[in-house]
């Protein structure tokens, strides 16, 4: 699932530090966190705070982030199982016996 944040006021997409579907290093979920540590951006940079908001909202709801794309989250599928800290199995629907 791909998600972004929008302003409640005007519906504009909030700054997350990279364009949606940018596949470069800037799209990695931890890119801005590493930028703070290196002193390249300030800890109160809006893109950093918005990424944190997105990450915490989604992970608190049980979704798992794909680390190469800050906007991509999964729940219950193969990517969820692969990126989960809990070695959780992927979930599949029931199939009727033949």
N, C-alpha and C positions, 0 to 999 in steps of 0.2 A: 504494500500500500504506500503510495506517495502522498505526503502531506506537506502543507505550508501553513504559515500563520498569516492572518489578515487582520487589519485594523477594524475594530467595531464601528469606528466613526465613519470612515469612508470606503471600507472594503478593500483598501490598497494592501497588496502583499507587503509584509514587513521585511525589513532588511535582515537577511540571514548570512550575508558575507559572500555569497556566490549565486549565480543564476541557477534556477531549477534545471536539472539535467546537465549541469557543468560536470564533466567527469575528471577534471584535474584535481590535484592535491588539495586545493582550496575547498573542495566539496567533502573532504573527509570530515567526519563528525568531530574529531579532536583537533582539527587544523587551527581554529581560533584559540583553543586552550593552549596549544603549543606556542602560538604567537604571543600570548600574554606572558608566558614563562620566558620567552626570548626577549621580551621588552619591545616587540614590534607594534603592539597595540595596547591600549589602556584597559584595565579590568572592567571599566564601566562602558565599554564600546557597545553600542546598541545591537550590532549583529551578534556579538558574543552572548549578550543577555537573552536575545531572542532565540538563539540556538539552544541555550540552556533551558529556556521555558519549554520549547518544543520537545527536547529530549526528556525532561523530567515529567512532563504531562503524559507523553506516550509510554514511557517505561513504567510509570506508576499505574497506568491502566493495563499493564501486562504485555505490552508490545516489546519486541526486541529490534534494535537498530542494526541496519547493515552499515558497518563502519566506514565504508568508502563513499556513502551517500547520506548526508545529514538528513535528508527528507524521506528516506525509505525505512519503513517499519514493517515487521511481519508478526503474525500470530498463528501458531499451529501448523505451519507448513514446513517444508524442508529447510528454508532459510532461517526460520525460527529455531529449528532444532540445531542447525549448524552454528548460529551466532549466539545461542543461549548460554549463559553461564552454568546452567543446570543440566547439561546433557539430556535435555528433554527430547522425547521422540516426537516426530511429526505425527499429526493426527489425520486420520483418514476416515471417510464416511463408511457406513455399514453397507455391505453388499448382500443381497439376498442369495441364499444357496440355490444352485441350479436345480 
